[in-house]
Amino acid sequence: MSINQRKHIRFSLDLPATLISKFGERHETTLQQISIGGCFTDWEESLYTGDEFRLEIPLANGNKLPLRCKALYKFENTGVGVQFVEITKFEQDLIAK
């Protein structure tokens, strides 16, 4: 996906997060980019395009932001492009901060 196809600007970062599979398996990951519409996270062998899962993203106040997600694409041994599913305006505002 090119930068011209994106709805939201993504910002580069290295942010630890927890990926929780649809089976409840927890995997530590690192978010490499994030926007209010999605993110790019480390490679996860068990994720496939179209899979839905949850991400818990740590906030500055010590809480975690749980988000429903869908894997949109995978780059072999590089990472996974993720779309946030049914994200609220409040959740978007937290991510934007």
TANOR-V470736 format. One record per helix or strand. SS is the DSSP state (H for helix, E for strand). FROM is the first residue (numbers start at 1). TO is the last residue. If there is no record, write none. Layout:
SS;FROM;TO  SS;FROM;TO
This chain:
H;3;5  E;11;20  E;26;34  E;38;42  E;52;58  E;64;75  E;79;84  H;89;96
